[in-house]
Structures are given as structure tokens and as C-alpha cells.
């Protein structure tokens, strides 16, 4: 688990996202990648041999405020993706932990996310609480969730 510091690491993050969201779930590529990617903190999970297994991103500041309704001290976790070969191995939970650690390091008091409804149980086990009404994102039902980092 590491913060994607290099161009190669970021490209690995994007490749994981492409495989999971675009290829598997049918999200249009133009919706998967956005202007927030450039300023985001990307995290990458890799095997010992360097093969990418999963990725996620953290938005802070103004970008996060757009996602979470304006709270300056709440980060936004998003684009969490784990390749099929690594599902059920704890990679997703480790990625969430890495994003939360990055958020703490940037002074965030909480983390928000928009969870696909089929993944609610996963996030609830990690301490996230759903709020608000269900909404579609790229044609997939989602709920907003938040976890205090305090």
C-alpha cells in the first residue's frame, strides 16, 4: 500500500480503475476520469512483484467540499477499485485505511464517500454511516456515507 507518487504509480491507479469501472461495470470512460484526478492523492495497492491490485483517491480542500456539501475539514474518498483477483483478501479495507491516514495527515476530521449500494456493508464494517437519499451516479445507485477520524 502506498501513495502514488510517480507517474507510473498514477497510471497503475488509472489502469485498475479502467478495468473495474469501465470494463467491468460499464461506466463511460469520460465519466470515470475527471478534473479532480490531477490534484487528488491517489493510493495504490500492489503485490510484492509490483503488480497493481487496487486503487483509491482522496480529495481535499475545495474539491472535497464540492463532493461533501461544503465542509472544509472533510475529505472525500472515491474511485476505490480492487481487481477481481484480489477481492476478498483485505485489499479494499487496506486501501480505505491508507486513504484515511492520508486524510488525517492533511488535517481532515472526517471522510465522506459515495458508496455503490451493493458495497454498503463493506463500508459499514469500516465505520462509515450512510446519510441522505439514494442517488444515481453513472447509472449506478449510491448512498453518501461519512466516518469521523477523531
Secondary structure as UniProt FT lines:
FT   STRAND          2..3
FT   HELIX           7..17
FT   HELIX           18..24
FT   HELIX           29..32
FT   HELIX           35..39
FT   STRAND          41..46
FT   TURN            48..49
FT   STRAND          52..59
FT   HELIX           61..68
FT   TURN            72..73
FT   STRAND          74..82
FT   HELIX           84..86
FT   TURN            87..90
FT   HELIX           91..105
FT   TURN            106..107
FT   STRAND          110..116
FT   HELIX           117..119
FT   HELIX           120..125
FT   TURN            126..127
FT   STRAND          129..137
FT   TURN            138..139
FT   STRAND          140..148
//
